[in-house]
């Protein structure tokens, strides 16, 4: 049980990290688009 729970926690944490990375890169793109719009 302990091993299983540890594995579950590990994969859940990995999912969270990838989700954060995706959101971060998407946010960066939106930021660049905003900059491009204000420069016009």
PDB file of N, CA, C and O in Angstrom:
ATOM      1  N   UNK A   1       0.835  -1.201   0.000  1.00  0.00           N
ATOM      2  CA  UNK A   1       0.000   0.000   0.000  1.00  0.00           C
ATOM      3  C   UNK A   1       0.874   1.257   0.000  1.00  0.00           C
ATOM      4  O   UNK A   1       0.631   2.191  -0.764  1.00  0.00           O
ATOM      5  N   UNK A   2       1.880   1.269   0.853  1.00  0.00           N
ATOM      6  CA  UNK A   2       2.751   2.435   0.923  1.00  0.00           C
ATOM      7  C   UNK A   2       3.445   2.719  -0.399  1.00  0.00           C
ATOM      8  O   UNK A   2       3.528   3.864  -0.846  1.00  0.00           O
ATOM      9  N   UNK A   3       3.947   1.639  -1.022  1.00  0.00           N
ATOM     10  CA  UNK A   3       4.637   1.796  -2.305  1.00  0.00           C
ATOM     11  C   UNK A   3       3.676   2.348  -3.352  1.00  0.00           C
ATOM     12  O   UNK A   3       4.020   3.254  -4.111  1.00  0.00           O
ATOM     13  N   UNK A   4       2.472   1.790  -3.382  1.00  0.00           N
ATOM     14  CA  UNK A   4       1.478   2.205  -4.364  1.00  0.00           C
ATOM     15  C   UNK A   4       1.127   3.686  -4.191  1.00  0.00           C
ATOM     16  O   UNK A   4       1.054   4.437  -5.164  1.00  0.00           O
ATOM     17  N   UNK A   5       0.911   4.088  -2.941  1.00  0.00           N
ATOM     18  CA  UNK A   5       0.558   5.486  -2.665  1.00  0.00           C
ATOM     19  C   UNK A   5       1.702   6.408  -3.083  1.00  0.00           C
ATOM     20  O   UNK A   5       1.468   7.486  -3.629  1.00  0.00           O
ATOM     21  N   UNK A   6       2.931   5.984  -2.827  1.00  0.00           N
ATOM     22  CA  UNK A   6       4.084   6.792  -3.201  1.00  0.00           C
ATOM     23  C   UNK A   6       4.163   6.973  -4.703  1.00  0.00           C
ATOM     24  O   UNK A   6       4.457   8.063  -5.194  1.00  0.00           O
ATOM     25  N   UNK A   7       3.896   5.893  -5.435  1.00  0.00           N
ATOM     26  CA  UNK A   7       3.928   5.969  -6.896  1.00  0.00           C
ATOM     27  C   UNK A   7       2.835   6.904  -7.401  1.00  0.00           C
ATOM     28  O   UNK A   7       3.051   7.699  -8.315  1.00  0.00           O
ATOM     29  N   UNK A   8       1.658   6.793  -6.788  1.00  0.00           N
ATOM     30  CA  UNK A   8       0.536   7.648  -7.191  1.00  0.00           C
ATOM     31  C   UNK A   8       0.886   9.118  -6.958  1.00  0.00           C
ATOM     32  O   UNK A   8       0.638   9.970  -7.811  1.00  0.00           O
ATOM     33  N   UNK A   9       1.464   9.400  -5.798  1.00  0.00           N
ATOM     34  CA  UNK A   9       1.846  10.777  -5.482  1.00  0.00           C
ATOM     35  C   UNK A   9       2.875  11.287  -6.484  1.00  0.00           C
ATOM     36  O   UNK A   9       2.813  12.432  -6.932  1.00  0.00           O
ATOM     37  N   UNK A  10       3.819  10.420  -6.825  1.00  0.00           N
ATOM     38  CA  UNK A  10       4.880  10.809  -7.760  1.00  0.00           C
ATOM     39  C   UNK A  10       4.298  11.178  -9.124  1.00  0.00           C
ATOM     40  O   UNK A  10       4.653  12.207  -9.699  1.00  0.00           O
ATOM     41  N   UNK A  11       3.397  10.328  -9.639  1.00  0.00           N
ATOM     42  CA  UNK A  11       2.829  10.600 -10.960  1.00  0.00           C
ATOM     43  C   UNK A  11       1.918  11.820 -10.913  1.00  0.00           C
ATOM     44  O   UNK A  11       1.856  12.590 -11.872  1.00  0.00           O
ATOM     45  N   UNK A  12       1.212  11.997  -9.803  1.00  0.00           N
ATOM     46  CA  UNK A  12       0.338  13.169  -9.678  1.00  0.00           C
ATOM     47  C   UNK A  12       1.182  14.436  -9.684  1.00  0.00           C
ATOM     48  O   UNK A  12       0.804  15.442 -10.285  1.00  0.00           O
ATOM     49  N   UNK A  13       2.324  14.382  -9.013  1.00  0.00           N
ATOM     50  CA  UNK A  13       3.211  15.540  -8.950  1.00  0.00           C
ATOM     51  C   UNK A  13       3.783  15.825 -10.338  1.00  0.00           C
ATOM     52  O   UNK A  13       3.908  16.985 -10.731  1.00  0.00           O
ATOM     53  N   UNK A  14       4.127  14.786 -11.072  1.00  0.00           N
ATOM     54  CA  UNK A  14       4.658  14.960 -12.425  1.00  0.00           C
ATOM     55  C   UNK A  14       3.604  15.610 -13.316  1.00  0.00           C
ATOM     56  O   UNK A  14       3.915  16.498 -14.110  1.00  0.00           O
ATOM     57  N   UNK A  15       2.348  15.160 -13.180  1.00  0.00           N
ATOM     58  CA  UNK A  15       1.266  15.756 -13.969  1.00  0.00           C
ATOM     59  C   UNK A  15       1.139  17.236 -13.645  1.00  0.00           C
ATOM     60  O   UNK A  15       0.963  18.065 -14.538  1.00  0.00           O
ATOM     61  N   UNK A  16       1.229  17.559 -12.366  1.00  0.00           N
ATOM     62  CA  UNK A  16       1.095  18.943 -11.921  1.00  0.00           C
ATOM     63  C   UNK A  16       2.212  19.800 -12.525  1.00  0.00           C
ATOM     64  O   UNK A  16       1.974  20.917 -12.983  1.00  0.00           O
ATOM     65  N   UNK A  17       3.422  19.261 -12.518  1.00  0.00           N
ATOM     66  CA  UNK A  17       4.571  19.999 -13.053  1.00  0.00           C
ATOM     67  C   UNK A  17       4.406  20.265 -14.547  1.00  0.00           C
ATOM     68  O   UNK A  17       4.654  21.379 -15.008  1.00  0.00           O
ATOM     69  N   UNK A  18       3.989  19.246 -15.312  1.00  0.00           N
ATOM     70  CA  UNK A  18       3.819  19.447 -16.751  1.00  0.00           C
ATOM     71  C   UNK A  18       2.701  20.443 -17.014  1.00  0.00           C
ATOM     72  O   UNK A  18       2.784  21.257 -17.934  1.00  0.00           O
ATOM     73  N   UNK A  19       1.643  20.372 -16.186  1.00  0.00           N
ATOM     74  CA  UNK A  19       0.534  21.298 -16.340  1.00  0.00           C
ATOM     75  C   UNK A  19       1.024  22.724 -16.102  1.00  0.00           C
ATOM     76  O   UNK A  19       0.681  23.637 -16.852  1.00  0.00           O
ATOM     77  N   UNK A  20       1.821  22.908 -15.063  1.00  0.00           N
ATOM     78  CA  UNK A  20       2.348  24.235 -14.738  1.00  0.00           C
ATOM     79  C   UNK A  20       3.239  24.748 -15.863  1.00  0.00           C
ATOM     80  O   UNK A  20       3.171  25.920 -16.236  1.00  0.00           O
ATOM     81  N   UNK A  21       4.068  23.867 -16.398  1.00  0.00           N
ATOM     82  CA  UNK A  21       4.964  24.273 -17.480  1.00  0.00           C
ATOM     83  C   UNK A  21       4.166  24.696 -18.703  1.00  0.00           C
ATOM     84  O   UNK A  21       4.491  25.694 -19.346  1.00  0.00           O
ATOM     85  N   UNK A  22       3.105  23.925 -19.030  1.00  0.00           N
ATOM     86  CA  UNK A  22       2.277  24.272 -20.187  1.00  0.00           C
ATOM     87  C   UNK A  22       1.618  25.620 -19.974  1.00  0.00           C
ATOM     88  O   UNK A  22       1.621  26.467 -20.867  1.00  0.00           O
ATOM     89  N   UNK A  23       1.052  25.823 -18.789  1.00  0.00           N
ATOM     90  CA  UNK A  23       0.386  27.089 -18.488  1.00  0.00           C
ATOM     91  C   UNK A  23       1.381  28.239 -18.537  1.00  0.00           C
ATOM     92  O   UNK A  23       1.050  29.327 -19.007  1.00  0.00           O
ATOM     93  N   UNK A  24       2.593  28.006 -18.055  1.00  0.00           N
ATOM     94  CA  UNK A  24       3.613  29.047 -18.024  1.00  0.00           C
ATOM     95  C   UNK A  24       3.996  29.463 -19.444  1.00  0.00           C
ATOM     96  O   UNK A  24       4.069  30.655 -19.742  1.00  0.00           O
ATOM     97  N   UNK A  25       4.243  28.482 -20.324  1.00  0.00           N
ATOM     98  CA  UNK A  25       4.634  28.816 -21.689  1.00  0.00           C
ATOM     99  C   UNK A  25       3.483  29.492 -22.421  1.00  0.00           C
ATOM    100  O   UNK A  25       3.709  30.374 -23.250  1.00  0.00           O
ATOM    101  N   UNK A  26       2.258  29.090 -22.125  1.00  0.00           N
ATOM    102  CA  UNK A  26       1.112  29.726 -22.766  1.00  0.00           C
ATOM    103  C   UNK A  26       1.026  31.179 -22.296  1.00  0.00           C
ATOM    104  O   UNK A  26       0.742  32.077 -23.088  1.00  0.00           O
ATOM    105  N   UNK A  27       1.270  31.400 -21.020  1.00  0.00           N
ATOM    106  CA  UNK A  27       1.240  32.746 -20.467  1.00  0.00           C
ATOM    107  C   UNK A  27       2.316  33.618 -21.099  1.00  0.00           C
ATOM    108  O   UNK A  27       2.086  34.796 -21.370  1.00  0.00           O
ATOM    109  N   UNK A  28       3.479  33.045 -21.332  1.00  0.00           N
ATOM    110  CA  UNK A  28       4.574  33.803 -21.949  1.00  0.00           C
ATOM    111  C   UNK A  28       4.174  34.234 -23.357  1.00  0.00           C
ATOM    112  O   UNK A  28       4.427  35.372 -23.751  1.00  0.00           O
ATOM    113  N   UNK A  29       3.548  33.329 -24.121  1.00  0.00           N
ATOM    114  CA  UNK A  29       3.123  33.658 -25.482  1.00  0.00           C
ATOM    115  C   UNK A  29       2.107  34.794 -25.455  1.00  0.00           C
ATOM    116  O   UNK A  29       2.204  35.737 -26.239  1.00  0.00           O
ATOM    117  N   UNK A  30       1.131  34.703 -24.549  1.00  0.00           N
ATOM    118  CA  UNK A  30       0.120  35.753 -24.444  1.00  0.00           C
ATOM    119  C   UNK A  30       0.780  37.082 -24.106  1.00  0.00           C
ATOM    120  O   UNK A  30       0.367  38.130 -24.602  1.00  0.00           O
ATOM    121  N   UNK A  31       1.795  37.038 -23.272  1.00  0.00           N
ATOM    122  CA  UNK A  31       2.504  38.244 -22.864  1.00  0.00           C
ATOM    123  C   UNK A  31       3.185  38.876 -24.078  1.00  0.00           C
ATOM    124  O   UNK A  31       3.141  40.093 -24.258  1.00  0.00           O
ATOM    125  N   UNK A  32       3.807  38.050 -24.901  1.00  0.00           N
ATOM    126  CA  UNK A  32       4.492  38.560 -26.091  1.00  0.00           C
ATOM    127  C   UNK A  32       3.486  39.164 -27.061  1.00  0.00           C
ATOM    128  O   UNK A  32       3.758  40.189 -27.685  1.00  0.00           O
ATOM    129  N   UNK A  33       2.315  38.523 -27.188  1.00  0.00           N
ATOM    130  CA  UNK A  33       1.284  39.044 -28.085  1.00  0.00           C
ATOM    131  C   UNK A  33       0.801  40.405 -27.597  1.00  0.00           C
ATOM    132  O   UNK A  33       0.564  41.314 -28.392  1.00  0.00           O
ATOM    133  N   UNK A  34       0.659  40.533 -26.284  1.00  0.00           N
ATOM    134  CA  UNK A  34       0.229  41.813 -25.711  1.00  0.00           C
ATOM    135  C   UNK A  34       1.252  42.893 -26.037  1.00  0.00           C
ATOM    136  O   UNK A  34       0.892  44.012 -26.402  1.00  0.00           O
ATOM    137  N   UNK A  35       2.521  42.554 -25.903  1.00  0.00           N
ATOM    138  CA  UNK A  35       3.588  43.510 -26.195  1.00  0.00           C
ATOM    139  C   UNK A  35       3.530  43.938 -27.659  1.00  0.00           C
ATOM    140  O   UNK A  35       3.668  45.121 -27.973  1.00  0.00           O
ATOM    141  N   UNK A  36       3.327  42.977 -28.545  1.00  0.00           N
ATOM    142  CA  UNK A  36       3.273  43.275 -29.975  1.00  0.00           C
ATOM    143  C   UNK A  36       2.113  44.227 -30.274  1.00  0.00           C
ATOM    144  O   UNK A  36       2.234  45.124 -31.108  1.00  0.00           O
ATOM    145  N   UNK A  37       0.990  44.021 -29.585  1.00  0.00           N
ATOM    146  CA  UNK A  37      -0.173  44.880 -29.820  1.00  0.00           C
ATOM    147  C   UNK A  37       0.084  46.305 -29.342  1.00  0.00           C
ATOM    148  O   UNK A  37      -0.298  47.260 -30.017  1.00  0.00           O
ATOM    149  N   UNK A  38       0.724  46.458 -28.190  1.00  0.00           N
ATOM    150  CA  UNK A  38       0.935  47.802 -27.648  1.00  0.00           C
ATOM    151  C   UNK A  38       1.988  48.570 -28.440  1.00  0.00           C
ATOM    152  O   UNK A  38       2.004  49.801 -28.404  1.00  0.00           O
ATOM    153  N   UNK A  39       2.860  47.875 -29.148  1.00  0.00           N
ATOM    154  CA  UNK A  39       3.919  48.556 -29.901  1.00  0.00           C
ATOM    155  C   UNK A  39       3.381  49.225 -31.158  1.00  0.00           C
ATOM    156  O   UNK A  39       3.999  50.163 -31.663  1.00  0.00           O
ATOM    157  N   UNK A  40       2.254  48.771 -31.671  1.00  0.00           N
ATOM    158  CA  UNK A  40       1.701  49.338 -32.908  1.00  0.00           C
ATOM    159  C   UNK A  40       1.400  50.822 -32.799  1.00  0.00           C
ATOM    160  O   UNK A  40       0.932  51.430 -33.761  1.00  0.00           O
TER     161      UNK A  40
END
